[in-house]
Amino acid sequence: MLNGGDEPMAAEWNLAASQREPGHPGRARGSGLVPAVLYGRGIDAQALAVDRHALLGLLHRGGAHHVIRIKVGSARERPAMIKEIQWHPVDGSIVHVDFHAISLNEAIHADVPLRVSGEAEVAKKGALVEQERHELRVSCLPGDLPEAIVVQVAELSPGDVVTVGDLTLPKGVRALDGAGDIVLTVAVPRAAEPAAEAEAAAQGEGGAAGSAATEPEVVGRRTRPEAEHQA
C-alpha cells in the first residue's frame, strides 16, 4: 500500500441562506445572490438564495467537496453537501446551486481531491509524474471525510504505476473506484527518450568502429559480392 501520511481532515463550512420565492431565480441574481435549492431525505425541498461572494469564497477553499452547514434564518443549521453547480456558459458566473441535506450518522459518497507529494524527487531521477486521476470517489461518515488524499511519490522510479488499490486511506474511508484504476504513472519525458536512444546508438557504432580498426588485415582474403553469393 502507498502510504500518504496523515491526511488533512475536511473542515465544516458555514453558509447563511435566505428563503426565496420559487420560480423567480432572476430576482435573486439581480441582488447579488445565487439561487439555490436544498433537498434531501425527510425534508421538503426549499428554494433558497445565498450570497455570491460567500459561496465563491467557500468554493475557493475547497467547500465543493465537504460538509456545509446551511443556516436559513432562525432555523437550525442543516448539514449538506453541494450536489450540482450550474455555470453560465459565457461569463462563467454561478447560475444555480443544488444542496443535498445529509445525516451526520449515515455514510455519504463524495469525491475527494488527490494531491501528489514528492514530485521534486522524481524529477531528480529524470522522470515526471503523469497524474491520470485527480479525485477519488469514497464512502464514509461525514465526520471522517478527508480534505484530500496525499499520494507520496518520492520513492517511486521511472515505470512505476500507482493504482487506487495502492492507496492507504484514512480510517473509516472506503474507495468506490476500482482497485485497478490508474491514479498516476512515473514516466521518462518523451524528449529524453530519443536522446537516450541516440546516445546508445552512437556508443554501439563507436564500439563497432573500434573493433574494426583493431582487427588485423588478412592478405588475399576478400568478400565475394552479393551477386556471386546469389549465383
C-alpha positions as CSV (number, residue, x, y, z in Angstrom):
1,M,0.0,0.0,0.0
2,L,1.2,3.5,-0.8
3,N,1.2,5.5,2.5
4,G,0.2,9.1,2.1
5,G,0.8,10.0,5.7
6,D,-1.7,11.8,7.9
7,E,-4.5,13.1,5.7
8,P,-5.9,16.5,6.4
9,M,-9.4,16.3,7.6
10,A,-12.1,18.3,5.9
11,A,-13.3,21.4,7.7
12,E,-17.0,22.1,8.0
13,W,-18.1,25.3,6.4
14,N,-20.9,27.6,7.4
15,L,-23.1,29.3,4.9
16,A,-26.1,31.6,5.5
17,A,-29.1,31.4,3.2
18,S,-32.4,33.0,2.9
19,Q,-35.8,31.8,1.6
20,R,-36.7,32.9,-1.9
21,E,-39.9,32.8,-3.9
22,P,-39.8,29.6,-6.1
23,G,-39.9,30.2,-9.8
24,H,-38.1,33.6,-9.8
25,P,-34.4,32.9,-9.7
26,G,-33.6,36.1,-11.7
27,R,-34.7,38.3,-8.8
28,A,-32.0,36.7,-6.6
29,R,-29.3,37.1,-9.2
30,G,-30.1,40.8,-9.6
31,S,-29.5,41.3,-5.9
32,G,-26.0,39.8,-5.8
33,L,-27.4,36.4,-4.7
34,V,-27.2,32.9,-6.2
35,P,-30.5,31.0,-6.4
36,A,-30.2,27.6,-4.7
37,V,-32.3,24.6,-3.6
38,L,-31.9,22.4,-0.6
39,Y,-33.4,18.9,-0.7
40,G,-32.8,15.5,0.9
41,R,-34.4,12.6,2.5
42,G,-37.0,13.5,5.1
43,I,-37.2,17.2,4.2
44,D,-39.3,19.3,1.7
45,A,-37.3,21.0,-1.0
46,Q,-36.6,24.6,-0.1
47,A,-35.9,27.4,-2.6
48,L,-33.0,29.4,-1.2
49,A,-30.7,32.3,-2.1
50,V,-27.0,32.5,-0.9
51,D,-24.6,35.4,-1.1
52,R,-22.5,35.1,-4.3
53,H,-19.2,36.2,-2.7
54,A,-19.6,33.9,0.3
55,L,-20.3,31.0,-2.0
56,L,-17.3,31.8,-4.2
57,G,-15.1,32.0,-1.1
58,L,-16.3,28.7,0.1
59,L,-15.6,27.1,-3.2
60,H,-12.2,28.6,-3.4
61,R,-11.3,26.9,-0.1
62,G,-12.5,23.5,-1.3
63,G,-16.0,23.6,0.0
64,A,-17.4,21.9,-3.1
65,H,-16.2,18.5,-1.7
66,H,-17.0,19.0,2.0
67,V,-19.8,19.3,4.5
68,I,-21.5,22.7,4.6
69,R,-23.7,23.8,7.5
70,I,-26.5,25.8,6.0
71,K,-28.5,28.1,8.2
72,V,-31.7,29.6,6.9
73,G,-32.9,32.5,9.0
74,S,-33.5,31.5,12.6
75,A,-34.0,27.8,11.8
76,R,-31.4,25.3,13.0
77,E,-28.4,24.5,10.8
78,R,-28.6,21.7,8.4
79,P,-25.5,19.7,7.2
80,A,-25.4,19.5,3.5
81,M,-23.1,19.0,0.5
82,I,-23.1,20.6,-2.9
83,K,-24.8,18.2,-5.4
84,E,-24.6,20.3,-8.5
85,I,-23.4,23.8,-9.7
86,Q,-24.7,25.3,-12.9
87,W,-22.3,27.8,-14.5
88,H,-23.1,30.5,-17.1
89,P,-21.7,29.3,-20.5
90,V,-20.4,32.8,-21.4
91,D,-19.2,34.7,-18.4
92,G,-18.6,31.7,-16.1
93,S,-20.7,33.0,-13.2
94,I,-22.7,30.7,-11.0
95,V,-26.3,30.4,-12.2
96,H,-27.7,27.9,-9.6
97,V,-26.5,25.5,-6.9
98,D,-28.1,22.4,-5.5
99,F,-27.5,21.4,-1.9
100,H,-28.2,17.9,-0.7
101,A,-29.1,17.6,3.0
102,I,-27.3,14.8,4.8
103,S,-27.3,13.0,8.1
104,L,-24.0,13.1,10.1
105,N,-24.8,9.5,11.2
106,E,-25.1,8.0,7.7
107,A,-22.4,7.2,5.2
108,I,-22.1,9.6,2.2
109,H,-20.5,9.3,-1.2
110,A,-18.1,12.1,-2.1
111,D,-15.3,13.0,-4.4
112,V,-12.0,13.7,-2.6
113,P,-9.1,15.5,-4.3
114,L,-5.9,13.5,-4.8
115,R,-2.7,15.5,-4.1
116,V,0.7,14.4,-5.2
117,S,3.7,15.0,-3.0
118,G,7.4,14.3,-3.8
119,E,7.5,15.3,-7.5
120,A,10.8,17.1,-7.0
121,E,12.5,13.8,-6.0
122,V,11.0,12.1,-9.1
123,A,12.4,14.9,-11.3
124,K,15.9,14.3,-9.9
125,K,15.7,10.8,-11.4
126,G,15.0,12.3,-14.9
127,A,11.3,11.4,-14.8
128,L,8.0,13.1,-14.3
129,V,4.6,12.2,-12.8
130,E,1.7,11.9,-15.1
131,Q,-1.5,12.1,-13.0
132,E,-4.5,10.5,-14.6
133,R,-6.9,10.7,-11.7
134,H,-7.4,13.9,-9.7
135,E,-10.3,12.8,-7.5
136,L,-11.3,9.6,-5.7
137,R,-14.8,8.6,-5.1
138,V,-15.2,7.4,-1.5
139,S,-17.8,6.3,1.1
140,C,-17.6,7.4,4.7
141,L,-19.3,9.2,7.5
142,P,-19.3,13.0,7.1
143,G,-17.1,13.4,10.1
144,D,-14.4,11.0,8.5
145,L,-14.3,12.8,5.2
146,P,-10.7,13.9,4.4
147,E,-9.9,17.2,2.9
148,A,-7.6,15.4,0.4
149,I,-5.7,12.2,0.0
150,V,-2.0,12.7,-0.4
151,V,-0.1,10.4,-2.8
152,Q,3.6,10.2,-1.9
153,V,5.8,9.6,-5.0
154,A,9.3,10.4,-3.8
155,E,10.4,6.8,-3.6
156,L,9.0,5.8,-7.0
157,S,11.1,5.1,-10.1
158,P,10.5,5.5,-13.8
159,G,8.0,3.0,-15.0
160,D,6.1,2.7,-11.7
161,V,2.3,2.9,-11.7
162,V,0.1,3.8,-8.8
163,T,-3.5,2.4,-8.8
164,V,-6.4,3.0,-6.5
165,G,-5.6,-0.2,-4.7
166,D,-2.2,1.1,-3.8
167,L,-3.5,4.0,-1.8
168,T,-3.7,3.9,2.0
169,L,-7.0,5.6,3.0
170,P,-7.8,7.1,6.4
171,K,-9.7,5.0,8.9
172,G,-13.4,4.7,8.0
173,V,-12.9,5.8,4.4
174,R,-13.6,3.3,1.6
175,A,-12.8,3.7,-2.1
176,L,-15.6,3.3,-4.5
177,D,-13.5,3.4,-7.6
178,G,-12.0,0.2,-9.0
179,A,-8.8,-1.0,-7.3
180,G,-7.1,-1.4,-10.6
181,D,-7.9,2.1,-11.8
182,I,-4.7,4.1,-12.5
183,V,-4.0,7.1,-10.4
184,L,-0.6,8.1,-11.8
185,T,2.4,6.8,-13.6
186,V,6.1,7.8,-13.4
187,A,7.4,8.3,-16.9
188,V,10.5,9.5,-18.7
189,P,9.9,12.6,-20.7
190,R,9.4,11.9,-24.4
191,A,12.1,14.4,-25.4
192,A,14.6,12.4,-23.3
193,E,13.9,9.0,-25.0
194,P,15.3,9.8,-28.5
195,A,18.4,11.4,-26.9
196,A,19.0,8.2,-24.9
197,E,18.5,6.0,-27.9
198,A,20.8,8.2,-30.0
199,E,23.5,8.0,-27.3
200,A,23.2,4.2,-27.1
201,A,23.4,4.0,-30.9
202,A,26.5,6.2,-31.0
203,Q,28.2,4.1,-28.4
204,G,27.3,1.0,-30.4
205,E,28.7,2.5,-33.6
206,G,31.9,3.7,-31.8
207,G,32.4,0.2,-30.4
208,A,32.0,-1.4,-33.9
209,A,34.4,1.1,-35.4
210,G,36.9,0.5,-32.7
211,S,36.6,-3.3,-33.3
212,A,37.1,-2.9,-37.0
213,A,40.1,-0.7,-36.5
214,T,41.9,-3.2,-34.3
215,E,41.1,-6.2,-36.4
216,P,44.4,-7.3,-38.4
217,E,44.1,-7.3,-42.2
218,V,44.3,-10.7,-43.8
219,V,46.2,-10.5,-47.1
220,G,44.5,-12.2,-50.0
221,R,41.0,-12.5,-48.3
222,R,38.1,-10.8,-49.9
223,T,34.4,-10.9,-49.5
224,R,32.5,-12.0,-52.6
225,P,29.9,-9.6,-54.0
226,E,26.3,-10.3,-53.2
227,A,25.7,-11.3,-56.9
228,E,28.3,-14.0,-56.5
229,H,26.5,-15.4,-53.4
230,Q,23.2,-15.5,-55.3
231,A,24.8,-17.2,-58.2
